[in-house]
Structure formats: structure tokens, C-alpha cells
Amino acid sequence: MIDPDSEPDRLFTDAAEAVAELQARYTAATGFLRGHFARVMQGAFPEGRYRAYYPMVSVATGSFAKVDSRLSFGHVTEPGTYSTTITRPELFAGYLTQQIGLLIQNHGMPVRVGASDTAIPLHFAMEEDAHVVGSIEDTLHRPLRDIFDVPDLGTTDDHIVNGSPRLGPDGARPLAPFTAQRIDYSLARLAHYTATSPAHFQNHVLFTNYQFYMDEFIDFARAALRDPASGYESLVEPGGYVTTRTGSTGVQLAKAPQMPAYHLTRRETSGITMVNIGVGPSNAKTITDHIAVLRPHVWLMLGHCAGLR
């Protein structure tokens, strides 16, 4: 097994510094995998099996004393060690900074940042538009999993958020509702279903299965962009077609994806995302299962069959 040089765990009492360390470790791990994949694709013979690990963050507390039972997040409910794997820290920087800051503040304890024992699948280490399976198998005439880790759907589940958490090998309890690999899987599916990058999703999400609601939202978004006082910065359409006050970039898709999404963006993802989920409860479950990993503030269904959550 060939893996990056290990770095010792570090303790932090500053949330921003902890997130910066998570970012540095994640960048190093994914860069390791991308670099070796590129060399293999250029003709280098694999020297072994390449593996890098998700970063993790954990907190340990031995007392109930600092827990305020009125808090709905940013704390752990009882003494113990809690940890979670982390992915795409640049995408979740605001969320991570807030949550880690509250953990430090509410428990009076530092957080620990290090490497987990969960391997990063090569697919999730690559850029969003990369396609790796056919590439390497055509080049080497051997399965990808002989050389790199691949997604393991057997462990990519909702056992934590569904209320059936499992202790880690070291006895640690889950610190977050979703693991890194579960998040990466959903981010990939969101890009596929909506034809937009997960980075464009906003904290206020609207769902509908009526196209005229989408048309009205697009008109509203364009009007908002013409108003400098609105605070809105851009409208992102399927395919990455982006409109700002100064013009548009990209190419509009000729055919709509399965569940097209439009994003009226604002600072700190405080804008509005609208998704046409089409018809059928399975679509509603599928899209909410995947958007949930982005931790939106609210989502709302519009239409005759609307419901609140």
C-alpha cells in the first residue's frame, strides 16, 4: 500500500485555524490521488495500490457541566469522544467554522484534527466533471479497484441521521449526521440530477413539479439582478450558465436534466435555489436525501401537493 506521509494530529481552540488544517489535509490527500492517477494515465506502471484518507475532526469531553440543554446544535449531549470524517472543507467552510466554534465555546475543550482511517475513493478525489473508470481500464486493461479505492455503497448509508449510529473502532460516537463518503456520494448525484455544481446551492431551497413556477422564479431572479439593492449576485442555470448584472457566461443546455435547478445566489449562500423535481414521491425523496448533506436552512414544496419541512 502506498499512501502519503502521515502527519500527527493537532489540537485547536480556534475554529478558523481548525478548518484551515482540515483544508490543508484534504488538499494534500486528494492531490496525492490525482497526481498518481495522472502519472498512471501518462503511462507510468503502478508501483502498488494508492490510498489516501479523509481528514477527521473530533472532540472529547468528560463532563456534563458545559452542556446547555436549550441548544439544538453545536454541542454533544453527554460525555464521551465524538468524531466525524470531513470532505470538501472549502465548500462547507462556513458551516464547519460555525459548528467547530460552538463546540469549543460550549464545552471549553479543544478539537482534534487528524487523518481518519476512511479511504478517499478516487472518484471523489477528482474534479466534478472527471470520468475515471473507463479511462484507466482502457489504459491498463485491469480493474480500477486494483490500484485505487472506489466508492463503497455498502457503507454509504444513513444509519447516523436515521438514529442508528455505530461506534467507531476507537469507541468514538458520530459528531455529524453524515460521513464524508456519504456526502461525496450525494454531491456527485446532485451534479448529475440537476446539472449544476453543488457549490451553487443556496441555504433556502424551493421544490416544485410545475414548470410555470420555475418560469416565474427565473423572471423574479432576473428582475432581482437588475436591482442593485437586492443583494443577489447571480443566477446559475443548468449546465453552469451564469447571469450577473454585467452579462452572461457559459452555454445553456439544449435538453433539461432530470431535475433542473436554478440558483439565485447571494453572499454566504443566503440566496434561493429552486428545483423542478418532476412527478412522483421517489423524486422528492431522492433529491432531499442528497440536498440534506448541504445542511440547508429551509426547504419548501410549492404546488397543489405541497408540504412543509
Phi, psi and omega in degrees: 000130179249119181223167182294159174301136182283145177245142179293153174296153178230146178259143182224142171246005177238122186297317181298321179292323178296317180293322177297322178292319176300318180296316181297318180292320179294317179298318179295318182293312180290326177296323177300312181292316180298319181297315180290325177296317180299318180294320177297318181292337178274000175114354179291138179282132180300130180278350182171206178258130185262136182213137172226161190240147173298145169288161178224157173231140181218159175220142179234132178224142182248015185214151171277351194301325186269359185273124175261112186294348180281345183283137179264347177201172179080020178203164172252152192278338182205164181302149179151185176252132182232138180211161176207152174277153186234137172228158177045054182300336177290328179286326184254021187303314181296315180298313181296319180297317179296311185293315180295320178300318179292322177299315179296316182292316187283334182250350179063029182232149175286161172259152180252132177241131180199198177263138177275182174256017179260118182289146176273119175297142182304320181304321185274350176272344185273170175297158187303325185268003184285146176233114192252334189297303182298326183300307186284326181290326176292327183282315187256348181058041176210157183296145178303320185293350173289339188241324182229160172286146179237164180303138179248096182291344178292336178247003180262086187221187184247032184297329181287303185293337177275003174089018179235059184292151176244142178289147175287172179304331179267009180085003181288145177266160180295137177262344183222158183287341182227140175281166181299316182292325176296319179294314181300320179299315181292322178299320178294320180291323178299316178299322181289312185289322189256348183060030173224153180290142175303336180296340182271347183295139182257170185281350179242114190243129175249138174243146173207163170236024177240125182295328184293333173294321178297317179299318179295321179295318179297317177298317178299316182297317181293324176294320180296323180292333178284348181258106182299337182278354184288332183087351180281144189250327183198162170243120180253124182250166178309139183091356180083023176281117189243128177245129174237186179294337185262357179144193183232151176227156180093184182234130178289141181291141177284329180234139182284147174286182183300316180224082184298139180238143176235135186237116173266101193272153178213165180308142176056037179051035181268015178273209186231133171249137176233132184235129173271104187275357182073202186252137174120136180296334180295323176296319180298316179293317182300310186290323179288326175302323184273321179292334182304328183292342178280353178056053179294158180285325183201149166223149189216134178264133177249138179135177182296332180260027186293149174219164181250147172211000000 
